Amino acid sequence: YGKNTIKFLRLHREGKKHFVKEVEVCTHLRLTSAQEYLDGNNSLVIPTDTIKNTVLALAKKHGIPTLEQFAIDICKHFMTFCQVVYVKTYIQEVPWQRLQENGVPHVHAFIHVPDGIRFCEAEQCRNGPLVLFAGIKDLKLMKTTQSGFEGFFKDEYTTLPERHDRILCGEFFCKWSYGECRDLDFDCIWNKIRECILEAFAGPPDCGEYSTSYQKTVNSIQMFILSKVPQVQVIETVLNNTFYNVVDMKNLGLTNDKEVLVPVEAPHGSCACTLGRKKFLEA
């Protein structure tokens, strides 16, 4: 049991310059006994209101140096209670970015930039390691060529034509595991993984890279991340894609050479893949 959707803004001031972290936190606990469920005995239950207040207090006392460190702080705090045997904390960040004017960063003004939402999860069992996950979701990407879908299985219900040149557009969810918690530069790693996703999706800036399917694109992104970021042990990726249909303009007396298209957002295709290092998965 626990408290969901604890939303708050943590403001840190260094003279005139301000720093912000707006987050949403979900924290769940498992206790040594199920007596509150079976017998209605609440003597071991930490109220969910107390969980909320604790999260806010920890943000005040320690700040939020990184999402991952804040999740670790929450887990460590609740593991000090003898009746708690398991803690799980999920944190996601509201993407505020410092405003700039002519390349000069503003000291206290920010803009909401929805270019992917950062999140993390921390899990701790009593007498067990603290396990840490991080990720990015709601990252929408598009490339207008260098994508196709050909040679697929066909039967009497297949109406989809083969395409060697189509728009590839989708919303990405990526979640990775660091294994046991270690002293890592979480901000640096997260930014590096985001750069890997963009690079692997787009290909070289002058020519791109051909994608034979959404599945191949997902796997290529994962392989690239594992090759560039040794701290990542397992990565799960989901791509929910959006189709674009070319508008038939013949009755308007116009030729539409894939210049005006309409998005088909529902139903949408989805593909998922989990890839991990062999030694880690075997362990």
N, C-alpha and C positions, 0 to 999 in steps of 0.2 A: 504494500500500500504506500501511498505517498501523495505528494503535491505536484500538480501539473501547472504549466503556464504561469510561472512566477516571472513576471516581466518588470524590468527596471532599467534605468540608465545610471551608469556609474561615471561621474564627472571627476576628473583629476586635473588639478591646476598646478602649473609651474610658472609663477609670475603671471604675466599677461597671457601666456599660451595655455590653452585648454585642450584636454584629451578626453574623448568619450568612448564608452563601450555600452551599447544597449543590447541586452540579451534577454532570452527566454529560457528559463531553467525548469526541468522536470527532475524531481528526486524521489526515488522509491527505496523503501527499506523492507527487509525480511527479518523477522524476529526469531528468537530461539523457540518460542512456543506459539501454538495456534489457539491459545485459550480465549483470546478475544473473539475468534470466530466460533469456537465450539461451545464456550461457557458464558460468553458475554463478560468475561473478566478483562478489564482494560488496564490493569495495574502496570503492564509493561509497555503499553502503547504510547509512543511519542506522538502527540497530536500533529496533524498535518499543518495546523496553523503555526506550531512551533518549528516545523521543518521550513516553512516559508520565512519566518522571522530569522531563523538561523542562516539561511542563504543570504538574506539581506545584511545581516550582521557581519558575516564573513566578507562580503563585498566591501563593506565599510572598513573593516579592520585590515584586510590584506590587499584590497583592490583587485583588479583583474589583469594581471600582467599578460596572460594568454588565456584563451578559453580552456585549454587543457590543464593549465596549472590551477585554475579556479575549480575545475571538476575534481582534481586531485585533492584540493583543500577541503571540498565538501565531503568526499569519501573518507578522508582521514578523520575529520571531525566526528562523523556519525559512527565510525568504527571504535571510538572511545567509549561508547555505551555498551555495557556488557551484554545487554539483551539483543543487540543488533548482530546478525550473522552475515548480512549481505547488503550492499549499497550499490545502487545504480543511478548515475546522474547523466542527463542529456542536456546539452547547452547549445543553443544556436544564436548567432549574432545578427543584429540588424545592420545592413551594410551602409554605414555612414562613412563618407570620405571627405577629407578636408578640402574646402574650397581654395582655389588658386586664382590669382589675378595677375596676368602677364607673367606667369611662372612663379609668383611669390605666394607661398602658403599663407592663408589667413590664420590669425591666432585663435579665433573662437567661432568660426562659421563653417558649417558642414553641409554636404548635399547627399541625399539618399540615392545610391547608385545600385540598382538591382542587377548586378552582373555576377550573380552566384552568391548563395548564402553559406557561410561557414558554420560548421557544427562539430561537436565532439561528444563522445560518450566515455564514461569511466565506470568500471565495474570492480568491486572488491569483495571477496569472501574472507571471512575470518580465517586466519592462518594460511591464506593464499595470496598470490601476487595481485597487485593492482594492474588490471589490463586496460589499455587505452586505445580508443578508436578516434579517428577524425574524418572529416569529409567535407564535401561541397555538394549542394543541391540547388535546384532551380536555375541551373546554368544553361541558358539558351544560346545555341550556336547555329549558324547557317553557312553553307557555301553553295554558290549558285551554279556550279558546274563541277566536273571531275568526280561525278558520282553516277552510278548506274545499278541496274539489277537485271541480270540476264542468266539464262541457263537453268532456271528454277523448275521444280517439278510441276507438271500440268496434268489436270484431269478434266472431266466434263464440266466441272464447276469453275474452272479457271477462266477469268475474263481479263486479267491484268496483262497488258502488253509488255514485252521486253523493252527496257530502256537503257541506252548507253550514255545518256546525258540528261540528268535530272537534278533538281534542287535537293540537297541533303540538309534537313533542318530537324532539330530535336532539342529536347530538354534533358540534361544530364544529371544523374545522381551518382556520386562516387563516394565510397566509404572504405577506409583502409585501417589496418591494424598495425600497431607498432610492436605487438607482442607484449612482453612484460614492460612495465613503465620504467623508463630510463631518463637521464638528464639530457634532454634534447632541445634544440632550438626550434620550437614548434611553429613559430611564425615563419621562419625561413623555409622549413620543410613544406608547410601548407602553400606558401607562395610558389615554391618550386614545382609542386605537383600541379597547381593550377596552370602554370606556364607549360608544363608537359602536356596537359590535356589540350590546350589551345594549339600547341605546335603539332601534336600528332593528328589532331582533327583536320587542321588546315593544310599541312604540308608546307613545302618551301614557298616563301611569299611571292616569288616571281612566276610560279607555275602550278603550285598545289601538288596534290597526290591523289591518284584515282582510288575511289572506294568502290569495291565490288558489291558491298552489302552493308547494312547497318551492323550486322554481327561482326564483320571483319573490322569495321571502324572501332567498335567497342574493344575488341581484343588487341588491336594495334595500340590503342591508348594505354591499356593496361601493361602491355609488354614494354612500352616506352617508359612508363613510370617506374617499373621494377628495374629497368636497366639504368635509370638515372638517379634513383633515390634508394640507397641501400637500407635505410631505416624502415622502409615499408615491407611487411612480411606477406600480407594478404590484401587484395583489393577487390572490392565488389563494385560493379558498374551497371547501371540501368540507363537505357536510352529510350525515351518515349518520343517517337518521331511524328512530325507533322507533314502531311502530303500537300503538294501544291498542284492544282489542276489548271491547265491552260484554258483560258476562256475562248470559246468558239465565237469569232466575230464576223463570220461570213455573212450573216444576215444584216450586218451593219455596213457591209461593203468594205471591210478592212481585213488585212492579213495580219494575224497575230503570231509573230515568230517568237513564242515563249517570252513575250514582253509584259503581258498582263496575265497574272495568275491569281487564283483564289485558294486560300488555305482551307484544308479539310481537317479540322481539329478533332472531330469525333465521327466515327470511331478512329482511334489512332493505333498504330503498331507499337509494340514494345519488345525490346530484347534485353536480356540480362546475362551477365557472365561473372563468375568469381574465379580469380586466378591468384595462386600463391606460390611462394618458394617451396620447393620440394622438401628441404630439410625441416622447415618450420611446420609444414603440414604433417609430416611423418612424426615429428616430436609431439 
